[in-house]
């Protein structure tokens, strides 16, 4: 229910009351009433590809065979109230939600829809359902058996891993503990976070919280990539690519005030950051390929990258005259490779230097010069 989700999110935003041990039950069971207890969250599913005539009662009939439904809400437009063809279904347990996904996702189609139902966890739900804990400030003398003795009182443990240095095998002072259920993991957080333990060499209070999920790590990785791209966009090379006068002023420092920012460089960078892709390409390309040495082959593109996005990534390094992501004719999905052509070989070399190995969505690009038809011949 909404109230339950709000309580969890508020605790989540406060890092579950981490730090200082001011809000948890003690190791010996003494209860500290200053901290709210973390409660379990019912798993919410997103359901897509449903007819806009279907209401909650019909969805209840479809989803109830998989478990006890906590809540169903049809998603509507905030302004018009119109049905948007999708809904949220909340179950009581993760096992029930998993059963619904396995039984309905890409399997069941509701007439008159031509595509099968899309049933998956709503954004952020898997993170809430995680039951692996990160344990920080663990004494380096502690081993897996010590942690098991300390944490198994709160529930069945599936796995314990102490992070160790690969060279010396010495503990790094932190570990992962995975419980069989989220409720047990929540109980361990409520009791153990911020507590001192009686291990030899223990001088700090334990930090016990949910481990970062793959989804959270991916979001953090995307933020780092965006920052890296912004750094590229802010470089003088990017400004010169859009504003040829910037290179002239860059090479003639007496035309600028000492210590002052070059306004032309700033203009080029701002233009690049704010302009749509069509303006970056300066209109439709007039030819398919550039001169020799100006054509690039790009491997390991993420599935979601299309022609326009590919051009946007490579526009900071020169005038892109064409960009093409190859599509599988049968599946209409990207083959994850493509071509980019510049109007000069220097821009291509700059792009290789900056983009080869550049990471997008968990993939590292491989950027190299496209082989000419002549050099590709075996004789």
matplotlib code that plots the C-alpha trace (Angstrom):
import matplotlib.pyplot as plt

x = [0.0, 1.1, 1.7, 3.9, 6.0, 6.3, 7.6, 10.2, 11.4, 11.7, 13.9, 15.8, 16.6, 17.9, 20.2, 18.2, 19.3, 23.0, 25.7, 26.2, 24.0, 21.2, 18.3, 18.7, 18.1, 21.2, 23.2, 21.9, 18.3, 17.9, 15.5, 16.2, 12.9, 14.5, 14.7, 11.8, 11.7, 12.1, 9.1, 8.8, 7.6, 5.0, 6.5, 5.0, 4.8, 4.4, 2.0, 2.0, 0.2, -3.3, -6.4, -7.5, -11.0, -9.8, -10.3, -9.0, -11.6, -10.6, -6.9, -7.7, -9.2, -6.1, -3.4, -5.1, -4.2, -0.6, -1.0, -2.6, -3.0, -2.3, -3.3, -4.1, -4.1, -4.7, -2.3, -4.2, -3.1, -2.8, -4.4, -7.2, -7.7, -7.5, -6.4, -2.8, -2.8, -0.8, -1.2, 0.6, -0.1, 1.2, 1.5, 2.1, 5.4, 8.2, 7.5, 4.0, 5.3, 7.9, 5.1, 3.1, 6.1, 6.9, 3.2, 2.2, 5.2, 5.4, 3.1, -0.5, -2.1, -5.4, -7.6, -7.7, -4.0, -1.5, 1.4, 1.8, 1.6, 4.7, 5.0, 8.1, 9.1, 8.4, 11.4, 13.2, 11.3, 14.1, 16.3, 13.6, 13.3, 17.0, 18.1, 21.9, 23.5, 26.7, 28.6, 31.2, 33.7, 34.3, 37.5, 40.1, 40.6, 37.0, 36.4, 33.3, 32.4, 32.5, 30.1, 27.8, 27.6, 26.8, 24.1, 22.5, 20.3, 18.2, 17.4, 18.7, 21.9, 22.6, 26.0, 28.8, 31.7, 34.5, 36.2, 39.9, 42.9, 43.7, 47.5, 47.7, 44.3, 44.0, 40.4, 39.4, 37.2, 33.9, 31.7, 28.4, 25.8, 22.9, 19.8, 17.1, 14.4, 14.2, 12.4, 15.4, 17.7, 15.5, 15.6, 19.4, 19.6, 17.3, 19.3, 22.9, 23.5, 25.5, 26.3, 29.6, 30.6, 32.8, 35.3, 39.0, 40.3, 36.8, 37.0, 34.2, 30.4, 29.2, 27.6, 24.8, 22.8, 21.4, 24.1, 23.9, 21.9, 23.0, 20.4, 21.7, 25.3, 24.1, 22.6, 25.8, 27.8, 25.5, 26.0, 29.8, 29.5, 27.3, 29.9, 32.7, 30.7, 30.2, 33.9, 34.4, 31.8, 33.6, 36.9, 38.5, 38.5, 34.7, 34.4, 36.7, 34.6, 31.6, 33.3, 36.3, 37.1, 37.8, 40.9, 42.2, 41.6, 43.1, 46.3, 46.4, 46.3, 47.0, 43.5, 42.0, 42.4, 45.0, 43.4, 39.9, 37.9, 37.9, 34.3, 34.4, 35.5, 32.6, 30.2, 31.2, 30.9, 27.5, 26.3, 27.4, 25.8, 22.4, 22.0, 19.8, 21.4, 20.1, 22.0, 25.1, 25.0, 24.3, 21.5, 21.2, 24.5, 25.4, 27.4, 27.7, 31.4, 34.2, 37.6, 40.1, 41.0, 37.9, 35.5, 35.1, 33.8, 32.3, 31.7, 29.9, 27.1, 24.2, 20.9, 19.2, 21.7, 20.4, 21.7, 21.0, 22.4, 25.5, 26.0, 25.6, 28.3, 30.8, 29.9, 32.2, 35.3, 34.4, 31.8, 29.9, 28.6, 26.9, 26.2, 24.6, 23.7, 23.1, 19.8, 18.9, 16.2, 14.5, 14.3, 14.5, 17.0, 20.4, 23.3, 25.4, 27.8, 27.9, 29.8, 30.6, 32.1, 33.8, 34.8, 38.5, 40.9, 42.0, 38.6, 38.5, 41.8, 40.6, 37.4, 39.4, 41.6, 38.6, 36.0, 37.9, 37.2, 34.5, 31.8, 28.1, 25.5, 27.9, 29.6, 33.1, 33.2, 35.8, 36.5, 38.8, 39.2, 37.0, 39.0, 38.6, 37.2, 40.6, 42.6, 39.9, 40.6, 42.7, 44.7]
y = [0.0, 3.6, 4.2, 1.2, 2.3, 5.8, 4.6, 2.4, 5.2, 7.7, 5.2, 4.4, 8.1, 8.3, 5.3, 3.3, 5.4, 4.5, 6.0, 6.4, 3.4, 5.8, 3.8, 0.1, -2.8, -3.8, -7.0, -8.4, -7.6, -4.2, -2.2, 1.5, 3.3, 6.3, 4.6, 3.5, -0.1, -0.9, -2.8, -5.1, -3.8, -5.5, -6.1, -3.9, -5.0, -2.9, -4.3, -3.1, -3.9, -4.0, -2.7, 0.8, -0.5, -2.9, -1.9, -3.2, -6.0, -7.7, -7.5, -9.0, -12.1, -12.4, -11.9, -13.5, -17.1, -16.3, -15.0, -12.6, -9.2, -6.3, -3.6, -2.9, 0.5, 1.4, 4.2, 7.2, 10.6, 13.1, 15.9, 14.1, 11.0, 8.8, 5.2, 4.8, 1.1, 0.0, -0.7, -1.5, -4.8, -5.3, -8.7, -9.7, -11.6, -11.7, -15.4, -14.4, -11.6, -13.9, -16.4, -13.8, -12.7, -16.2, -17.0, -13.9, -11.9, -12.3, -15.3, -14.0, -11.6, -9.8, -9.2, -6.9, -6.3, -7.7, -7.9, -10.0, -8.6, -7.0, -7.9, -6.8, -5.2, -1.5, 0.8, 0.5, -2.5, -5.0, -2.8, -2.8, -6.5, -7.3, -9.4, -9.2, -7.0, -5.0, -5.2, -2.4, -1.7, -5.4, -6.1, -7.6, -10.4, -11.7, -14.6, -16.1, -18.3, -15.2, -13.4, -16.4, -16.7, -13.0, -12.8, -16.2, -15.4, -13.2, -15.8, -18.4, -17.3, -18.4, -16.9, -15.0, -13.4, -11.4, -9.1, -9.7, -8.3, -10.5, -10.4, -10.8, -12.4, -10.0, -8.8, -5.4, -4.9, -5.4, -8.3, -9.4, -11.5, -12.9, -14.0, -16.4, -13.7, -10.0, -10.0, -11.6, -9.1, -6.3, -7.8, -7.9, -4.2, -3.2, -5.1, -4.8, -1.5, 0.9, -1.8, -2.7, -6.4, -8.3, -9.4, -9.1, -5.7, -4.2, -0.4, 0.9, 0.3, -1.9, -0.5, -2.8, -1.9, -3.4, -4.0, -2.0, -3.8, -4.3, -1.7, 0.9, 0.2, 0.6, 4.0, 5.1, 3.9, 5.9, 9.0, 8.6, 8.2, 11.3, 13.2, 11.9, 12.9, 16.4, 16.7, 15.8, 18.3, 21.0, 20.4, 22.9, 20.2, 20.0, 23.8, 23.9, 21.2, 23.5, 26.9, 27.1, 30.6, 29.2, 27.5, 30.8, 32.6, 29.7, 30.0, 33.8, 34.5, 38.2, 38.6, 37.7, 39.4, 37.8, 35.3, 35.8, 32.9, 32.9, 33.8, 31.9, 28.7, 29.1, 29.7, 26.5, 24.4, 25.9, 25.3, 21.7, 21.0, 22.5, 21.9, 19.1, 16.3, 17.7, 20.9, 19.0, 17.3, 20.5, 19.1, 15.8, 14.2, 14.9, 11.7, 8.3, 8.3, 10.7, 10.8, 8.0, 7.8, 9.7, 6.7, 4.8, 1.4, 1.3, -2.0, -2.9, -0.3, -0.7, -1.9, 1.4, 3.5, 4.6, 6.7, 10.0, 9.0, 7.7, 11.0, 12.9, 10.9, 11.6, 15.1, 16.8, 15.7, 17.1, 17.5, 14.2, 13.7, 10.4, 7.9, 4.5, 1.7, -1.6, -3.3, -7.0, -7.3, -10.2, -8.8, -5.1, -4.9, -3.3, -5.5, -3.3, -2.0, 0.9, 3.5, 7.2, 9.3, 12.7, 15.2, 14.9, 12.3, 14.4, 14.4, 10.6, 10.3, 12.6, 10.5, 7.3, 8.8, 9.9, 7.3, 4.0, 2.3, 4.8, 3.1, 3.5, 1.5, -1.1, -1.6, -0.3, 0.9, -0.3, 2.4, 2.0, 3.2, 1.5, -0.6, 0.5, -1.8, -2.0, -2.9, -5.5, -7.5, -10.6, -9.9]
z = [0.0, -0.5, 3.2, 3.4, 0.4, 1.7, 5.0, 3.3, 1.0, 3.8, 5.7, 2.5, 1.9, 5.5, 4.8, 7.3, 10.2, 9.6, 11.8, 15.5, 16.4, 17.6, 16.3, 16.4, 18.8, 20.6, 19.9, 23.2, 22.4, 24.1, 22.1, 21.2, 20.7, 19.0, 15.6, 13.4, 12.5, 8.8, 7.5, 4.5, 1.1, -1.1, -4.6, -7.3, -10.9, -14.0, -16.6, -20.2, -23.4, -21.9, -23.7, -22.6, -21.9, -19.2, -15.6, -12.2, -11.8, -15.0, -14.1, -10.7, -12.4, -14.6, -11.8, -8.7, -9.7, -9.0, -5.4, -3.0, -4.7, -2.4, -4.8, -8.5, -10.0, -13.7, -14.8, -16.2, -17.7, -14.9, -16.9, -18.9, -16.8, -19.9, -19.6, -20.7, -21.5, -18.5, -14.8, -11.5, -9.7, -6.2, -4.6, -1.0, -1.6, -4.1, -4.9, -6.0, -8.2, -9.8, -10.5, -12.3, -14.4, -15.4, -16.2, -18.1, -19.4, -23.2, -22.8, -22.5, -25.0, -24.2, -27.3, -29.2, -28.5, -31.0, -28.6, -25.5, -22.0, -20.6, -16.9, -15.0, -11.7, -11.5, -11.5, -8.2, -6.9, -7.2, -5.1, -2.4, -2.5, -2.2, 0.8, 0.6, 3.2, 3.1, 6.5, 7.0, 9.8, 10.3, 12.3, 10.1, 12.5, 12.0, 9.7, 8.0, 11.0, 13.3, 11.1, 10.8, 14.6, 14.8, 12.1, 11.9, 15.0, 12.6, 10.0, 7.6, 5.8, 2.3, 1.8, 3.6, 1.8, 3.4, 0.9, 0.8, -0.9, -3.9, -3.3, 0.5, 1.2, 4.2, 5.0, 3.7, 6.8, 5.0, 4.0, 2.3, 4.1, 2.1, 3.9, 2.6, 3.0, 3.0, 6.3, 8.0, 6.4, 7.6, 11.1, 11.0, 10.0, 12.8, 15.4, 14.2, 12.4, 14.5, 17.2, 18.6, 18.3, 20.7, 18.0, 18.9, 17.6, 17.2, 17.7, 15.5, 15.2, 12.5, 9.4, 8.2, 5.2, 2.0, -0.7, -3.9, -6.5, -10.1, -11.1, -8.7, -9.9, -13.5, -12.7, -10.9, -13.9, -16.3, -14.2, -14.4, -18.2, -18.5, -16.5, -18.7, -21.8, -20.4, -19.8, -23.5, -24.6, -22.5, -24.1, -26.6, -29.3, -29.1, -29.3, -32.4, -34.0, -34.0, -34.3, -36.6, -35.4, -31.9, -33.2, -34.6, -31.4, -29.4, -31.4, -31.1, -27.4, -27.8, -29.1, -25.7, -22.3, -20.1, -17.8, -19.3, -20.8, -24.5, -25.5, -28.8, -27.1, -24.6, -27.4, -29.2, -26.1, -25.1, -28.6, -28.6, -25.2, -26.1, -29.8, -31.1, -33.1, -36.4, -35.9, -34.9, -38.2, -40.1, -42.1, -44.0, -45.1, -48.7, -49.2, -47.5, -46.8, -46.1, -47.7, -46.9, -43.2, -42.2, -41.8, -38.5, -37.6, -34.1, -32.3, -29.1, -29.3, -26.8, -28.3, -27.6, -29.6, -33.1, -35.9, -34.2, -30.9, -32.5, -34.3, -31.1, -29.4, -32.2, -33.2, -30.6, -32.7, -36.1, -38.8, -39.0, -42.5, -41.9, -39.1, -39.4, -36.9, -38.6, -38.0, -38.3, -41.0, -39.3, -35.7, -36.4, -33.6, -33.6, -34.5, -32.1, -34.6, -37.0, -39.0, -38.6, -41.3, -41.0, -43.7, -42.7, -41.4, -38.4, -36.9, -37.2, -35.3, -32.6, -32.2, -32.0, -29.3, -27.2, -27.9, -28.2, -24.9, -23.9, -21.9, -22.7, -20.8, -19.6, -22.9, -23.9, -27.5, -30.0, -32.5, -35.4, -39.0, -41.5, -44.0, -47.5, -50.1, -51.8, -48.7, -47.8, -51.0, -50.5, -53.7]

ax = plt.figure().add_subplot(projection="3d")
ax.plot(x, y, z, "-o")
ax.set_aspect("equal")
plt.show()
